[in-house]
Amino acid sequence: MRTWTRAAAFLSPLTLGAVLIGPVPVATADEVGPLHVITCSWVKNVGTPFAPNSVTVKGFVQVDCTDKLDEANTQAHIQIYDGSWQDRGDPIVSHNTGPLIHVNDDTLKRPGTWKYRTQGTHFGQHGNVWSLPTYYSPVRTLTRVH
């Protein structure tokens, strides 16, 4: 059964636009079918940190989904190895819903020669909320002279 409502948009004199009046279809709950299945996965072997200049390290993560999500939270964070992996700088968070989600991060290199990687986290929603396992890019050794 289709339900009809009247919609009207009344605009102030400062707003540009038109007044719309007319029937607008509204779906009832029994007309809405189950959500279709969407799958997401990390794009593997991408995001290896690189040095665009002498003091900066950049990396990225990518999530590939079969369709757009209703909501998403994808994070990229450069990490440095100093006996254990440690976060370097602040993470970058994207709420892009895809279907291809790409998140860049960059931070200052530590003086000396160090190993870097990009860490990624992702959770999304299309009906149910789910998360992917944490992603780690390939590792690269980079040097900062001063």
C-alpha positions as CSV (number, residue, x, y, z in Angstrom):
1,M,0.0,0.0,0.0
2,R,1.4,3.4,-1.0
3,T,0.7,6.3,1.4
4,W,0.7,9.9,0.0
5,T,1.5,13.0,1.9
6,R,1.6,16.7,1.0
7,A,5.0,18.3,1.1
8,A,5.6,22.1,1.1
9,A,8.8,24.0,1.3
10,F,8.2,27.7,2.2
11,L,11.3,29.8,1.6
12,S,12.3,33.1,3.2
13,P,12.9,36.1,1.0
14,L,16.6,35.6,1.5
15,T,16.5,32.1,0.2
16,L,16.7,31.3,-3.5
17,G,14.5,28.6,-4.7
18,A,10.9,27.6,-5.5
19,V,7.9,26.6,-3.5
20,L,7.0,22.9,-4.1
21,I,3.5,21.6,-3.3
22,G,2.3,18.2,-4.5
23,P,1.9,14.6,-3.5
24,V,5.0,12.7,-2.4
25,P,5.0,8.9,-2.1
26,V,6.1,7.5,1.2
27,A,7.0,3.8,1.5
28,T,5.4,1.9,4.4
29,A,7.4,-0.6,6.5
30,D,5.9,-3.6,4.8
31,E,7.1,-2.3,1.3
32,V,10.7,-2.1,2.3
33,G,12.6,-5.3,1.7
34,P,15.6,-6.7,3.5
35,L,18.9,-4.9,2.9
36,H,21.1,-6.4,0.2
37,V,24.4,-8.0,1.2
38,I,27.4,-5.7,1.0
39,T,30.9,-7.1,1.6
40,C,34.1,-5.1,2.2
41,S,37.7,-6.0,2.4
42,W,41.1,-4.3,2.6
43,V,42.9,-3.7,-0.6
44,K,46.1,-5.7,0.2
45,N,49.7,-4.7,-0.2
46,V,49.0,-0.9,-0.6
47,G,49.9,2.0,1.6
48,T,53.6,1.3,2.0
49,P,54.9,4.5,3.6
50,F,57.0,6.8,1.4
51,A,58.9,10.1,1.7
52,P,57.6,12.9,-0.5
53,N,60.3,15.1,1.0
54,S,63.2,14.9,3.5
55,V,61.0,15.4,6.7
56,T,57.6,13.8,5.9
57,V,56.3,10.2,5.7
58,K,53.0,9.4,4.0
59,G,50.9,6.3,3.7
60,F,47.3,5.3,3.0
61,V,44.8,2.5,3.4
62,Q,42.0,1.4,1.0
63,V,38.7,-0.5,1.7
64,D,36.8,-1.9,-1.3
65,C,33.1,-2.6,-0.8
66,T,30.6,-4.1,-3.3
67,D,28.3,-1.1,-2.8
68,K,28.0,2.1,-0.8
69,L,27.5,1.7,2.9
70,D,25.0,3.6,5.0
71,E,27.7,4.7,7.4
72,A,31.4,4.1,7.7
73,N,34.5,4.9,9.8
74,T,37.9,4.2,8.2
75,Q,41.1,5.3,9.9
76,A,44.7,5.5,8.6
77,H,47.7,5.9,11.0
78,I,51.4,6.0,10.3
79,Q,53.4,3.8,12.8
80,I,57.1,3.7,13.6
81,Y,59.1,0.7,14.8
82,D,61.2,1.5,18.0
83,G,61.4,-2.0,19.6
84,S,57.6,-2.2,19.1
85,W,55.2,-0.5,16.7
86,Q,54.1,2.9,18.0
87,D,51.6,5.4,16.6
88,R,53.3,8.5,15.0
89,G,51.2,11.7,14.9
90,D,47.5,11.7,14.9
91,P,45.3,9.3,12.9
92,I,43.2,10.5,10.0
93,V,39.5,9.4,10.1
94,S,37.2,9.3,7.0
95,H,33.4,8.8,7.0
96,N,33.4,8.2,3.2
97,T,30.8,5.4,2.5
98,G,32.5,4.1,-0.6
99,P,32.3,1.8,-2.5
100,L,36.1,2.5,-2.6
101,I,37.3,4.2,0.5
102,H,40.8,5.7,0.4
103,V,42.3,7.4,3.5
104,N,45.8,9.2,3.5
105,D,47.9,9.9,6.6
106,D,51.2,11.8,6.9
107,T,53.4,12.8,9.7
108,L,57.0,14.0,10.4
109,K,59.7,11.4,10.1
110,R,61.8,10.9,13.3
111,P,65.5,11.9,12.8
112,G,67.6,8.9,11.9
113,T,66.7,5.7,10.1
114,W,63.5,4.0,11.1
115,K,60.9,1.4,9.8
116,Y,57.4,2.7,9.1
117,R,54.1,1.1,8.2
118,T,50.5,2.3,7.8
119,Q,47.8,0.9,10.1
120,G,44.2,0.8,9.1
121,T,40.9,0.2,11.0
122,H,37.4,0.1,9.5
123,F,33.9,-0.4,10.6
124,G,30.8,0.1,8.5
125,Q,27.0,-0.3,8.6
126,H,24.4,-1.5,6.2
127,G,21.7,-2.9,8.4
128,N,24.2,-4.5,10.8
129,V,27.4,-2.9,12.1
130,W,30.6,-4.9,11.3
131,S,34.4,-4.3,11.4
132,L,37.3,-5.5,9.4
133,P,40.4,-6.9,11.1
134,T,43.2,-4.3,11.5
135,Y,45.2,-3.8,8.4
136,Y,49.0,-3.3,8.3
137,S,50.8,-2.1,5.1
138,P,54.1,-3.4,4.0
139,V,57.0,-1.9,5.9
140,R,59.5,0.6,4.5
141,T,62.8,1.9,6.1
142,L,63.1,5.7,5.7
143,T,65.8,8.2,6.9
144,R,65.7,11.8,8.1
145,V,69.1,13.4,8.2
146,H,68.4,16.3,10.6
